[in-house]
């Protein structure tokens, strides 16, 4: 598992008390929780997705937060496909808190919030 030491911005392999991303499943894990390790590797760039208002039930696994390698999430569309959401199911998209659409490019560290279409009056 790759880890990130808080405060200094540098990534290291498996130091105690740190968090990282398990490259096998994209889950954020604390060191010592079964993440496994690969010597000498640097942390892979990733995008965080949060699914709201029932969208988590449409993803390939029922969970609210996903961490996806940036290489699999060049755009919001790519991110949705990576977590198993059907095309067009996200009606409201925010990238780092700013309104976006399915073609918005994503970058390492971006936080994407996805909501189903909202109706009412």
Biotite code that builds the C-alpha atoms (Angstrom):
import biotite.structure as struc

atoms = struc.array([
    struc.Atom([0.000, 0.000, 0.000], chain_id="A", res_id=1, res_name="UNK", atom_name="CA", element="C"),
    struc.Atom([1.205, 3.483, -0.758], chain_id="A", res_id=2, res_name="UNK", atom_name="CA", element="C"),
    struc.Atom([1.029, 6.011, 2.003], chain_id="A", res_id=3, res_name="UNK", atom_name="CA", element="C"),
    struc.Atom([1.045, 9.743, 2.405], chain_id="A", res_id=4, res_name="UNK", atom_name="CA", element="C"),
    struc.Atom([2.611, 11.339, 5.455], chain_id="A", res_id=5, res_name="UNK", atom_name="CA", element="C"),
    struc.Atom([0.484, 14.220, 6.565], chain_id="A", res_id=6, res_name="UNK", atom_name="CA", element="C"),
    struc.Atom([2.207, 17.572, 6.646], chain_id="A", res_id=7, res_name="UNK", atom_name="CA", element="C"),
    struc.Atom([5.218, 17.093, 4.405], chain_id="A", res_id=8, res_name="UNK", atom_name="CA", element="C"),
    struc.Atom([3.532, 16.175, 1.088], chain_id="A", res_id=9, res_name="UNK", atom_name="CA", element="C"),
    struc.Atom([5.853, 13.218, 0.419], chain_id="A", res_id=10, res_name="UNK", atom_name="CA", element="C"),
    struc.Atom([4.708, 9.671, -0.249], chain_id="A", res_id=11, res_name="UNK", atom_name="CA", element="C"),
    struc.Atom([6.356, 6.639, 1.287], chain_id="A", res_id=12, res_name="UNK", atom_name="CA", element="C"),
    struc.Atom([5.836, 2.904, 1.357], chain_id="A", res_id=13, res_name="UNK", atom_name="CA", element="C"),
    struc.Atom([3.858, 1.548, 4.343], chain_id="A", res_id=14, res_name="UNK", atom_name="CA", element="C"),
    struc.Atom([4.836, 3.747, 7.301], chain_id="A", res_id=15, res_name="UNK", atom_name="CA", element="C"),
    struc.Atom([2.828, 3.184, 10.472], chain_id="A", res_id=16, res_name="UNK", atom_name="CA", element="C"),
    struc.Atom([-0.058, 5.510, 11.287], chain_id="A", res_id=17, res_name="UNK", atom_name="CA", element="C"),
    struc.Atom([-0.512, 6.762, 7.753], chain_id="A", res_id=18, res_name="UNK", atom_name="CA", element="C"),
    struc.Atom([-3.242, 6.446, 5.165], chain_id="A", res_id=19, res_name="UNK", atom_name="CA", element="C"),
    struc.Atom([-2.944, 5.504, 1.526], chain_id="A", res_id=20, res_name="UNK", atom_name="CA", element="C"),
    struc.Atom([-4.723, 4.069, -1.484], chain_id="A", res_id=21, res_name="UNK", atom_name="CA", element="C"),
    struc.Atom([-4.828, 0.320, -1.986], chain_id="A", res_id=22, res_name="UNK", atom_name="CA", element="C"),
    struc.Atom([-4.002, 0.028, -5.688], chain_id="A", res_id=23, res_name="UNK", atom_name="CA", element="C"),
    struc.Atom([-5.970, -3.223, -5.992], chain_id="A", res_id=24, res_name="UNK", atom_name="CA", element="C"),
    struc.Atom([-9.366, -1.729, -5.166], chain_id="A", res_id=25, res_name="UNK", atom_name="CA", element="C"),
    struc.Atom([-8.866, 2.041, -5.003], chain_id="A", res_id=26, res_name="UNK", atom_name="CA", element="C"),
    struc.Atom([-9.933, 2.200, -1.359], chain_id="A", res_id=27, res_name="UNK", atom_name="CA", element="C"),
    struc.Atom([-8.327, 4.611, 1.059], chain_id="A", res_id=28, res_name="UNK", atom_name="CA", element="C"),
    struc.Atom([-6.790, 2.516, 3.848], chain_id="A", res_id=29, res_name="UNK", atom_name="CA", element="C"),
    struc.Atom([-4.755, 3.091, 6.980], chain_id="A", res_id=30, res_name="UNK", atom_name="CA", element="C"),
    struc.Atom([-1.422, 1.308, 7.061], chain_id="A", res_id=31, res_name="UNK", atom_name="CA", element="C"),
    struc.Atom([-1.595, -2.088, 8.712], chain_id="A", res_id=32, res_name="UNK", atom_name="CA", element="C"),
    struc.Atom([-5.154, -2.833, 7.530], chain_id="A", res_id=33, res_name="UNK", atom_name="CA", element="C"),
    struc.Atom([-4.270, -5.391, 4.891], chain_id="A", res_id=34, res_name="UNK", atom_name="CA", element="C"),
    struc.Atom([-3.334, -3.045, 2.073], chain_id="A", res_id=35, res_name="UNK", atom_name="CA", element="C"),
    struc.Atom([-0.199, -4.918, 1.095], chain_id="A", res_id=36, res_name="UNK", atom_name="CA", element="C"),
    struc.Atom([2.762, -3.102, -0.431], chain_id="A", res_id=37, res_name="UNK", atom_name="CA", element="C"),
    struc.Atom([4.876, -2.642, -3.499], chain_id="A", res_id=38, res_name="UNK", atom_name="CA", element="C"),
    struc.Atom([8.376, -1.449, -2.817], chain_id="A", res_id=39, res_name="UNK", atom_name="CA", element="C"),
    struc.Atom([9.542, 1.833, -4.318], chain_id="A", res_id=40, res_name="UNK", atom_name="CA", element="C"),
    struc.Atom([6.255, 2.816, -5.985], chain_id="A", res_id=41, res_name="UNK", atom_name="CA", element="C"),
    struc.Atom([4.950, 6.397, -5.794], chain_id="A", res_id=42, res_name="UNK", atom_name="CA", element="C"),
    struc.Atom([1.318, 7.215, -4.969], chain_id="A", res_id=43, res_name="UNK", atom_name="CA", element="C"),
    struc.Atom([-0.823, 7.065, -8.071], chain_id="A", res_id=44, res_name="UNK", atom_name="CA", element="C"),
    struc.Atom([-2.731, 10.258, -8.939], chain_id="A", res_id=45, res_name="UNK", atom_name="CA", element="C"),
    struc.Atom([-6.404, 9.834, -8.065], chain_id="A", res_id=46, res_name="UNK", atom_name="CA", element="C"),
    struc.Atom([-9.809, 11.518, -8.202], chain_id="A", res_id=47, res_name="UNK", atom_name="CA", element="C"),
    struc.Atom([-12.377, 11.223, -5.395], chain_id="A", res_id=48, res_name="UNK", atom_name="CA", element="C"),
    struc.Atom([-16.038, 10.701, -6.285], chain_id="A", res_id=49, res_name="UNK", atom_name="CA", element="C"),
    struc.Atom([-18.947, 11.049, -3.874], chain_id="A", res_id=50, res_name="UNK", atom_name="CA", element="C"),
    struc.Atom([-22.353, 9.681, -4.865], chain_id="A", res_id=51, res_name="UNK", atom_name="CA", element="C"),
    struc.Atom([-25.480, 11.212, -3.315], chain_id="A", res_id=52, res_name="UNK", atom_name="CA", element="C"),
    struc.Atom([-29.260, 10.739, -3.154], chain_id="A", res_id=53, res_name="UNK", atom_name="CA", element="C"),
    struc.Atom([-29.394, 7.088, -4.196], chain_id="A", res_id=54, res_name="UNK", atom_name="CA", element="C"),
    struc.Atom([-26.706, 7.064, -6.908], chain_id="A", res_id=55, res_name="UNK", atom_name="CA", element="C"),
    struc.Atom([-24.581, 4.809, -4.702], chain_id="A", res_id=56, res_name="UNK", atom_name="CA", element="C"),
    struc.Atom([-27.177, 2.075, -5.289], chain_id="A", res_id=57, res_name="UNK", atom_name="CA", element="C"),
    struc.Atom([-26.604, 2.251, -9.038], chain_id="A", res_id=58, res_name="UNK", atom_name="CA", element="C"),
    struc.Atom([-22.806, 1.885, -8.886], chain_id="A", res_id=59, res_name="UNK", atom_name="CA", element="C"),
    struc.Atom([-21.100, -1.498, -9.305], chain_id="A", res_id=60, res_name="UNK", atom_name="CA", element="C"),
    struc.Atom([-20.638, -1.627, -5.499], chain_id="A", res_id=61, res_name="UNK", atom_name="CA", element="C"),
    struc.Atom([-22.962, 0.093, -3.067], chain_id="A", res_id=62, res_name="UNK", atom_name="CA", element="C"),
    struc.Atom([-20.789, 2.759, -1.487], chain_id="A", res_id=63, res_name="UNK", atom_name="CA", element="C"),
    struc.Atom([-20.851, 6.543, -1.264], chain_id="A", res_id=64, res_name="UNK", atom_name="CA", element="C"),
    struc.Atom([-17.177, 7.405, -1.743], chain_id="A", res_id=65, res_name="UNK", atom_name="CA", element="C"),
    struc.Atom([-14.807, 6.148, -4.431], chain_id="A", res_id=66, res_name="UNK", atom_name="CA", element="C"),
    struc.Atom([-11.151, 6.879, -5.094], chain_id="A", res_id=67, res_name="UNK", atom_name="CA", element="C"),
    struc.Atom([-10.375, 6.285, -8.762], chain_id="A", res_id=68, res_name="UNK", atom_name="CA", element="C"),
    struc.Atom([-6.941, 6.446, -10.440], chain_id="A", res_id=69, res_name="UNK", atom_name="CA", element="C"),
    struc.Atom([-6.692, 9.629, -12.499], chain_id="A", res_id=70, res_name="UNK", atom_name="CA", element="C"),
    struc.Atom([-5.765, 7.501, -15.527], chain_id="A", res_id=71, res_name="UNK", atom_name="CA", element="C"),
    struc.Atom([-9.283, 5.990, -15.401], chain_id="A", res_id=72, res_name="UNK", atom_name="CA", element="C"),
    struc.Atom([-10.998, 9.341, -14.852], chain_id="A", res_id=73, res_name="UNK", atom_name="CA", element="C"),
    struc.Atom([-9.907, 11.810, -17.524], chain_id="A", res_id=74, res_name="UNK", atom_name="CA", element="C"),
    struc.Atom([-13.441, 13.266, -17.610], chain_id="A", res_id=75, res_name="UNK", atom_name="CA", element="C"),
    struc.Atom([-16.576, 13.054, -15.457], chain_id="A", res_id=76, res_name="UNK", atom_name="CA", element="C"),
    struc.Atom([-17.986, 10.552, -17.999], chain_id="A", res_id=77, res_name="UNK", atom_name="CA", element="C"),
    struc.Atom([-14.913, 8.346, -17.540], chain_id="A", res_id=78, res_name="UNK", atom_name="CA", element="C"),
    struc.Atom([-15.229, 8.571, -13.764], chain_id="A", res_id=79, res_name="UNK", atom_name="CA", element="C"),
    struc.Atom([-18.897, 7.539, -13.890], chain_id="A", res_id=80, res_name="UNK", atom_name="CA", element="C"),
    struc.Atom([-18.060, 4.569, -16.114], chain_id="A", res_id=81, res_name="UNK", atom_name="CA", element="C"),
    struc.Atom([-15.204, 3.579, -13.802], chain_id="A", res_id=82, res_name="UNK", atom_name="CA", element="C"),
    struc.Atom([-17.544, 3.274, -10.791], chain_id="A", res_id=83, res_name="UNK", atom_name="CA", element="C"),
    struc.Atom([-20.214, 1.537, -12.860], chain_id="A", res_id=84, res_name="UNK", atom_name="CA", element="C"),
    struc.Atom([-22.805, 4.302, -13.136], chain_id="A", res_id=85, res_name="UNK", atom_name="CA", element="C"),
    struc.Atom([-25.029, 4.172, -16.220], chain_id="A", res_id=86, res_name="UNK", atom_name="CA", element="C"),
    struc.Atom([-24.379, 6.957, -18.755], chain_id="A", res_id=87, res_name="UNK", atom_name="CA", element="C"),
    struc.Atom([-26.322, 10.135, -18.079], chain_id="A", res_id=88, res_name="UNK", atom_name="CA", element="C"),
    struc.Atom([-27.571, 9.119, -14.615], chain_id="A", res_id=89, res_name="UNK", atom_name="CA", element="C"),
    struc.Atom([-25.834, 12.025, -12.858], chain_id="A", res_id=90, res_name="UNK", atom_name="CA", element="C"),
    struc.Atom([-28.016, 15.108, -13.316], chain_id="A", res_id=91, res_name="UNK", atom_name="CA", element="C"),
    struc.Atom([-25.932, 17.464, -11.161], chain_id="A", res_id=92, res_name="UNK", atom_name="CA", element="C"),
    struc.Atom([-22.145, 17.368, -11.159], chain_id="A", res_id=93, res_name="UNK", atom_name="CA", element="C"),
    struc.Atom([-19.808, 19.445, -9.006], chain_id="A", res_id=94, res_name="UNK", atom_name="CA", element="C"),
    struc.Atom([-16.037, 19.347, -9.414], chain_id="A", res_id=95, res_name="UNK", atom_name="CA", element="C"),
    struc.Atom([-14.279, 20.878, -6.431], chain_id="A", res_id=96, res_name="UNK", atom_name="CA", element="C"),
    struc.Atom([-17.585, 22.533, -5.527], chain_id="A", res_id=97, res_name="UNK", atom_name="CA", element="C"),
    struc.Atom([-18.096, 24.155, -8.948], chain_id="A", res_id=98, res_name="UNK", atom_name="CA", element="C"),
    struc.Atom([-20.871, 23.174, -11.372], chain_id="A", res_id=99, res_name="UNK", atom_name="CA", element="C"),
    struc.Atom([-19.547, 20.945, -14.169], chain_id="A", res_id=100, res_name="UNK", atom_name="CA", element="C"),
    struc.Atom([-20.810, 18.579, -16.855], chain_id="A", res_id=101, res_name="UNK", atom_name="CA", element="C"),
    struc.Atom([-20.017, 15.098, -18.128], chain_id="A", res_id=102, res_name="UNK", atom_name="CA", element="C"),
    struc.Atom([-17.237, 16.315, -20.432], chain_id="A", res_id=103, res_name="UNK", atom_name="CA", element="C"),
    struc.Atom([-15.372, 18.298, -17.761], chain_id="A", res_id=104, res_name="UNK", atom_name="CA", element="C"),
    struc.Atom([-11.723, 17.194, -17.610], chain_id="A", res_id=105, res_name="UNK", atom_name="CA", element="C"),
    struc.Atom([-10.521, 15.860, -14.243], chain_id="A", res_id=106, res_name="UNK", atom_name="CA", element="C"),
    struc.Atom([-7.112, 16.104, -12.623], chain_id="A", res_id=107, res_name="UNK", atom_name="CA", element="C"),
    struc.Atom([-5.254, 14.512, -9.737], chain_id="A", res_id=108, res_name="UNK", atom_name="CA", element="C"),
    struc.Atom([-6.822, 15.517, -6.433], chain_id="A", res_id=109, res_name="UNK", atom_name="CA", element="C"),
    struc.Atom([-10.172, 16.630, -7.840], chain_id="A", res_id=110, res_name="UNK", atom_name="CA", element="C"),
    struc.Atom([-13.269, 15.944, -5.735], chain_id="A", res_id=111, res_name="UNK", atom_name="CA", element="C"),
    struc.Atom([-16.376, 15.143, -7.756], chain_id="A", res_id=112, res_name="UNK", atom_name="CA", element="C"),
    struc.Atom([-19.886, 15.173, -6.254], chain_id="A", res_id=113, res_name="UNK", atom_name="CA", element="C"),
    struc.Atom([-22.579, 13.381, -8.263], chain_id="A", res_id=114, res_name="UNK", atom_name="CA", element="C"),
    struc.Atom([-26.336, 13.779, -7.761], chain_id="A", res_id=115, res_name="UNK", atom_name="CA", element="C"),
    struc.Atom([-29.308, 12.384, -9.700], chain_id="A", res_id=116, res_name="UNK", atom_name="CA", element="C"),
    struc.Atom([-31.460, 14.834, -11.675], chain_id="A", res_id=117, res_name="UNK", atom_name="CA", element="C"),
    struc.Atom([-33.300, 17.207, -9.354], chain_id="A", res_id=118, res_name="UNK", atom_name="CA", element="C"),
    struc.Atom([-36.903, 18.223, -10.012], chain_id="A", res_id=119, res_name="UNK", atom_name="CA", element="C"),
    struc.Atom([-39.510, 20.249, -8.278], chain_id="A", res_id=120, res_name="UNK", atom_name="CA", element="C"),
    struc.Atom([-40.824, 23.709, -8.236], chain_id="A", res_id=121, res_name="UNK", atom_name="CA", element="C"),
])
